[in-house]
Amino acid sequence: MRSTPHHLPPPQLFYSFFKTLIDHEVIVICKNDVRIRGKLISVDQYLSVKLQDIQVLNAERFPQMQSTTTCFIRGSVIRYIELPAAAVDTALLQDAARKACLAQA
């Protein structure tokens, strides 16, 4: 069993955090360089996401996705998720991460 290093918050913290962003617009950058903007509809414990009303930002490279309006993106293929700054309470997130790390120790 692999343990999380003590300086990293547990994965449940990220899951809980992303659940607070449901109904916000995010941009998902996948490992294959697809960039998708859409409304976050759901997230699971593997950080897979479901987006609605999507727009592929680099559609010229991925024309097959132009007619797609909803998509599910597996967490393991996500490189980054850009979040709306106004939706992120950094003080609350830092405090939760600090408490989670202390609880692990």
C-alpha positions as CSV (number, residue, x, y, z in Angstrom):
1,M,0.0,0.0,0.0
2,R,1.4,3.4,-1.0
3,S,1.1,6.2,1.4
4,T,0.7,9.9,0.7
5,P,3.8,11.9,1.7
6,H,3.1,14.0,4.8
7,H,3.6,17.3,2.9
8,L,0.7,16.5,0.4
9,P,-3.0,16.7,1.3
10,P,-5.0,13.5,0.9
11,P,-6.9,12.9,-2.4
12,Q,-10.3,13.3,-0.6
13,L,-9.4,17.0,0.0
14,F,-9.2,17.6,-3.8
15,Y,-12.4,15.6,-4.4
16,S,-14.2,17.7,-1.8
17,F,-12.8,20.9,-3.3
18,F,-13.8,20.1,-6.9
19,K,-17.3,19.3,-5.7
20,T,-17.6,22.9,-4.5
21,L,-17.0,24.0,-8.2
22,I,-20.0,22.2,-9.6
23,D,-21.9,24.5,-11.9
24,H,-18.9,26.7,-12.5
25,E,-17.1,27.0,-15.9
26,V,-13.7,25.4,-16.0
27,I,-11.1,24.6,-18.6
28,V,-9.8,21.0,-18.8
29,I,-6.4,20.4,-20.5
30,C,-6.0,16.8,-21.3
31,K,-2.7,14.9,-21.7
32,N,-3.3,14.7,-25.5
33,D,-3.5,18.6,-25.5
34,V,-7.3,18.8,-26.0
35,R,-8.5,22.0,-24.3
36,I,-12.1,21.9,-23.3
37,R,-14.1,24.7,-21.7
38,G,-17.5,23.8,-20.1
39,K,-19.7,23.8,-17.0
40,L,-18.6,21.3,-14.4
41,I,-21.6,19.0,-13.8
42,S,-20.0,16.2,-11.7
43,V,-16.7,14.9,-10.3
44,D,-15.9,11.5,-8.8
45,Q,-13.4,10.2,-6.3
46,Y,-10.9,9.6,-9.2
47,L,-11.2,13.2,-10.2
48,S,-12.9,12.3,-13.4
49,V,-15.2,15.1,-14.6
50,K,-18.4,15.6,-16.6
51,L,-18.7,18.8,-18.5
52,Q,-21.8,20.3,-20.2
53,D,-22.1,23.0,-22.9
54,I,-18.5,22.4,-23.9
55,Q,-16.4,24.3,-26.4
56,V,-13.2,22.8,-27.7
57,L,-10.7,25.6,-27.6
58,N,-8.3,24.1,-30.1
59,A,-11.1,22.7,-32.4
60,E,-8.9,23.0,-35.5
61,R,-6.7,20.2,-34.1
62,F,-9.7,18.1,-33.0
63,P,-12.5,18.7,-35.5
64,Q,-14.3,15.4,-34.5
65,M,-15.3,17.1,-31.3
66,Q,-17.1,20.1,-32.8
67,S,-20.6,18.7,-32.5
68,T,-20.1,17.4,-28.9
69,T,-22.0,19.3,-26.2
70,T,-21.4,17.1,-23.1
71,C,-18.4,14.9,-22.2
72,F,-16.9,12.7,-19.5
73,I,-13.2,13.0,-19.0
74,R,-11.4,10.3,-17.0
75,G,-9.2,11.7,-14.3
76,S,-6.1,9.8,-15.4
77,V,-6.1,11.7,-18.8
78,I,-6.4,15.2,-17.3
79,R,-3.2,17.2,-17.2
80,Y,-4.6,20.5,-15.7
81,I,-7.9,22.0,-14.8
82,E,-8.1,25.8,-14.9
83,L,-10.4,27.2,-12.3
84,P,-12.3,30.5,-12.1
85,A,-10.4,32.6,-9.6
86,A,-13.5,34.0,-8.1
87,A,-14.8,30.6,-7.2
88,V,-11.7,29.6,-5.2
89,D,-11.5,30.5,-1.6
90,T,-7.7,30.1,-1.2
91,A,-7.7,30.8,2.5
92,L,-10.2,28.1,3.2
93,L,-8.4,25.6,0.9
94,Q,-5.0,26.3,2.6
95,D,-6.6,25.8,6.0
96,A,-8.2,22.5,5.0
97,A,-4.9,21.3,3.5
98,R,-3.0,22.2,6.6
99,K,-5.6,20.4,8.8
100,A,-5.5,17.3,6.6
101,C,-1.7,17.2,6.7
102,L,-1.7,17.5,10.4
103,A,-4.3,14.8,10.8
104,Q,-2.0,12.5,8.7
105,A,1.0,13.0,10.9
